[in-house]
Amino acid sequence: MARQSVLDIPVSKIYPLLLQKAERKGRTKAELDEVIHWLTGYDMGTVDQSMPYGAFFENAPAMNPRASLITGKVCGVTVETIDDPLMQKVRWLDKLVDELAKGRPMDKILR
């Protein structure tokens, strides 16, 4: 069986995993939604949850121009060195959620 790319998985499958990670560390859905809004411009209450995760980033209403300030490693990969712009956006959100889960203050996460 072929392995499914994260870019093909619907937002409805990814979002609960991001929320679970944040809530496990005492953060809230509102904080996660604020992080997602800061990065992409999406209001998670109105997002088409059936949209593939790749399309979620490709169609983001307002990618934050400060996103390039997101640095560090996610799953052993340095986010600022990722060549594929779409995968870099995915990893930027992963990094922000990691920071949220680690208890970093919101003003630091939202650069």
Protein Blocks (a to p, Z undefined) as FASTA:
>chain_A
ZZddfklpcfklmmmmmmmmmmmnopafklmmmmmmmmnopafklgcfkbcfklmmmmom
bdcfklmmpgcdeehiafklpmblmlmmmmmmmmmmmmmmnopafklmnZZ
